[in-house]
Amino acid sequence: MKRSSLARAGTMFTALATATVLLAGCAGESGSSTDASDVRTGIVGEQPDGGDPQSGGTVSYATYNGVSSLDPADRQDGGATGGSEMAAIYDLLMRYDSESKEYQPQLAQSLTANADNTVWTLKLRPDAKFSDGTPVDAAAVQWSINHYLEKRGTHSQVWKASVADVASPDPATVVFTLKQAWNEFPIMFTTGPGMIVSPASTATGTFTPVGAGPFQVEKFASQDELVLTANPTYWNGKPHLDKLRFPAIVNEQAKVDALHTGGIQAAYLRAADVVHGALEAGDPGYVYTANMGGIGLINQREGRAGSDERVRKAIVASFNPESYNERYEGGFGLPSSDMFQSGSKWHGDVAGPAYDPEAAKKYLAEAKADGYDGKLTYVGLNDPAAQRGALAFQSMLQAVGFTVEIVWATNINDLVKKTFVQYDYDVSYSGFNVLDESPFVRLYGNLFSESPSNALGYKNPQMDALLGKLQTAPTDEARLGVVQEIQTLVNDTAPMVVTGAGKYFIPWSKNVHGITPSADGILLFGDAWLTEDSES
């Protein structure tokens, strides 16, 4: 389908789990007056000049969801799912600079590729040490990556499909030989594989968080609070902050209220209406946009209703992104059936599927004629916002002839278990959160036939081939062409419902400076500091 010939239906690892820079800068610099609605990814709001960095104080950051483990291999990679906490303890080998759109060394000293991007050489900093005093050397890096792979971390499938060999010619060097060319390989070191865990962490048989990041663990109460203290031996110098605290606050408006009253100094916001309100309030902070931030999951495994392509097509055609945006996101979302919306560098000429209730009725009638009873089970989270979304899905599906039963999960972990472990659902809601920096990684994780993160049960050899083609595309132009082929195949096979992109906001107090964003909403606090001015 070409965009010019269709009326547009609309112009959130993982399940919790995620960029074109229109405005970017340093958190320690003065901000400029900007219409935040125009910013796709970057720093927004008025930020007073912090002057010279000051030492002392605690920053409390209420992230999306409290972490249940301090091991990066336990599926905590992105900014919404423990990435900032893990980066504070373990650091990142590489970070993504959204202003220059380049990967920059962090814990690593450098990362360079050969001419065809099949061999990558990582050089380590000679002064980097773990918090127990042992060196961050090649053996430790290899051990950490193997640990991540053995525990099947979020991106382990991508790694195993991409990396043929890892070698260490000397203690300061690690060489990665890939199975195929991949010029986006550095993205892997901005997430789980780049969070280097000391081999000493498992020496006692029980995992102990020993890292080389700017902070070390003082207190950890799962799903309640994580408190970190400055690491005096950090390779880049002892952090300015004394402590970094991550309290668990679930309600997003409660986070904003705590930010404005000084109870916390930073908050991770995903709900479109709350994000809109915080941006309107002029809070300084970091905005980033993820493609396919909202996805209606359709379980197409054998024995489920979605194994019939006609049922899937009926579900997709019944969905109105604009209506869903009004009912679920208060009209403040980014509704569209496009996998990559306008504003993304991967937005092309192939439109997503159109809202077409008559076509949905036709597909459903054909499936019913062959014995399908029209019943679907929707699994959703039992909180007010998610309930609105579930009821919106139910209403649209029932309007074309489905009978939809909603089963409520009591918490996020229960929802993840039902959808990503037990696959006990017909329809549910999640997000692929595909990054402009590397569309391949999350598309592979969610759509590749044998990926353990493929909650859909989608198996399509043509898609597998296209994903391989996407990974090896040598230029952005070639990559865009493949993305459009993927959109066409998605339109033809209806594996999921795309509800729109996700625009996320991490506001912080005006007296917080020096926070450094990386990829996927991960924030680095090694250079952060507080001024005495507590105005927020």
Secondary structure as GFF3:
##gff-version 3
##sequence-region A 1 536
A	DSSP	three_ten_helix	3	5	.	.	.	ID=ss1
A	DSSP	three_ten_helix	36	38	.	.	.	ID=ss2
A	DSSP	beta_strand	42	44	.	.	.	ID=ss3
A	DSSP	beta_strand	58	62	.	.	.	ID=ss4
A	DSSP	alpha_helix	83	90	.	.	.	ID=ss5
A	DSSP	beta_strand	94	97	.	.	.	ID=ss6
A	DSSP	beta_strand	102	105	.	.	.	ID=ss7
A	DSSP	beta_strand	108	113	.	.	.	ID=ss8
A	DSSP	beta_strand	119	124	.	.	.	ID=ss9
A	DSSP	alpha_helix	138	150	.	.	.	ID=ss10
A	DSSP	alpha_helix	156	162	.	.	.	ID=ss11
A	DSSP	beta_strand	163	170	.	.	.	ID=ss12
A	DSSP	beta_strand	173	178	.	.	.	ID=ss13
A	DSSP	three_ten_helix	185	190	.	.	.	ID=ss14
A	DSSP	three_ten_helix	192	194	.	.	.	ID=ss15
A	DSSP	three_ten_helix	199	202	.	.	.	ID=ss16
A	DSSP	beta_strand	215	221	.	.	.	ID=ss17
A	DSSP	beta_strand	225	230	.	.	.	ID=ss18
A	DSSP	beta_strand	243	247	.	.	.	ID=ss19
A	DSSP	alpha_helix	252	261	.	.	.	ID=ss20
A	DSSP	beta_strand	266	267	.	.	.	ID=ss21
A	DSSP	alpha_helix	272	280	.	.	.	ID=ss22
A	DSSP	beta_strand	285	298	.	.	.	ID=ss23
A	DSSP	three_ten_helix	305	307	.	.	.	ID=ss24
A	DSSP	alpha_helix	309	317	.	.	.	ID=ss25
A	DSSP	alpha_helix	321	328	.	.	.	ID=ss26
A	DSSP	beta_strand	334	335	.	.	.	ID=ss27
A	DSSP	alpha_helix	357	369	.	.	.	ID=ss28
A	DSSP	beta_strand	375	381	.	.	.	ID=ss29
A	DSSP	alpha_helix	384	399	.	.	.	ID=ss30
A	DSSP	beta_strand	403	409	.	.	.	ID=ss31
A	DSSP	alpha_helix	412	416	.	.	.	ID=ss32
A	DSSP	pi_helix	417	421	.	.	.	ID=ss33
A	DSSP	beta_strand	427	430	.	.	.	ID=ss34
A	DSSP	alpha_helix	439	447	.	.	.	ID=ss35
A	DSSP	alpha_helix	461	472	.	.	.	ID=ss36
A	DSSP	alpha_helix	476	493	.	.	.	ID=ss37
A	DSSP	beta_strand	496	507	.	.	.	ID=ss38
A	DSSP	beta_strand	512	513	.	.	.	ID=ss39
A	DSSP	beta_strand	516	517	.	.	.	ID=ss40
A	DSSP	three_ten_helix	519	521	.	.	.	ID=ss41
A	DSSP	beta_strand	523	524	.	.	.	ID=ss42
A	DSSP	beta_strand	529	530	.	.	.	ID=ss43
###
